Amino acid sequence: MNHSKPTRDPSRESPEGVLFRSVFGEPQHAVGLLRSYLPPEVVASIDWTSLRRVDQTLVDDTLTDLQADVLFLARIGDRPGFLYLLLERASDGRPVEFHVARNIASLLEQWALEHPEATDLPPVVPYVLRLGQQP
C-alpha cells in the first residue's frame, strides 16, 4: 500500500510506542499475541503463514504520545485481510473505539483507491492493547 500520510517523527513518539512497534512489528511476535487473545474462530480463519507487515501508519501524527500501531496483511478465510494492532496508553476523552473506527475507515479508503477493480472490502481484525489502570 502507498504511504498516504507523512512519515512519523520518531522524536515525538513515546518509549512505549517504540517498544511496541519494534516487538510486535515482527510477525513471529504478533502471531503469539494474537493467537492468545483473539477469539478461536478468528484465529482459525487466519492463514498465519501469509502474515506480512504493511509499512503504513494509521495513527495520526498528533496522537503519537497516546497510541502506536502495527498493520499486517494476511489471508483471512479465502481473501486478503488486515490485522490491525493498536497500543493505547492514554485517551483524549473519546473512547478508543472512535480512534479504531477512524483508522480502519482510513485504511479501507486507501485500499479502495488502490484496488478500484475490487468488488468488496477486505476484512479488518482490530486488536487494542491498553496500558493503564482501566481495563
URZITA-V532270 format. One record per pair of residues at least 24 apart in sequence whose ideal C-beta (glycine too) atoms are under 6 Angstrom apart, sorted by the first residue. I is the first residue (numbers start at 0). J is the second residue. If there is no record, write none. Layout:
# URZITA-V532270
I J
I J
This chain:
# URZITA-V532270
0 53
0 55
0 109
3 109
7 56
11 63
12 63
13 64
15 88
16 67
19 67
19 86
20 67
20 69
23 69
23 84
24 52
24 69
26 50
44 75
44 76
45 73
45 75
46 74
49 73
49 74
57 102
57 105
57 106
65 89
75 122
79 121
80 121
80 122
81 123
82 124
83 123
83 125
84 126
85 127
86 128
87 127
87 129
88 130
95 127
99 125
